[in-house]
Amino acid sequence: MEAKAYLRHLRIAPRKVQIVLDLIRNQPAAKAMAILKATPKAASEPLQKLLKSAMANAENNHNMDKDNLYVAECFVCPGPIMKRIRPRAQGRAFRVLKRTSHVTMVLKEKE
């Protein structure tokens, strides 16, 4: 049995989110929450909310014991890219790519 939670259109680039996800992969849920609280990255706050949501899904929808949960899978995929224009010298314009992320977190129960 597994519980999933998704975070769509997160306005942080996927490579920045990936750094934080690597810290919590295969960790117990309580320890993963502690790691996220102590990590000084912008992505750690939305990932805390995602982990809480996944834990609530596991407890309420699948009747899993929250003390035995661990982060089985967590990965990030690129979302849609917002394209913006930055004015430059002599009337030129440079393109700025504002990247978004789709994050998936899967919790499982230890046997």
Secondary structure by P-SEA (a helix, b strand, c coil): cbbbbbbccccccaaaaaaaaaacccccaaaaaaaaaaccccaaaaaaaaaaaaaaaaaccccccccccccccccccccbbbbbbbbbcccbbbbbbbccbbbbbbbbbcc
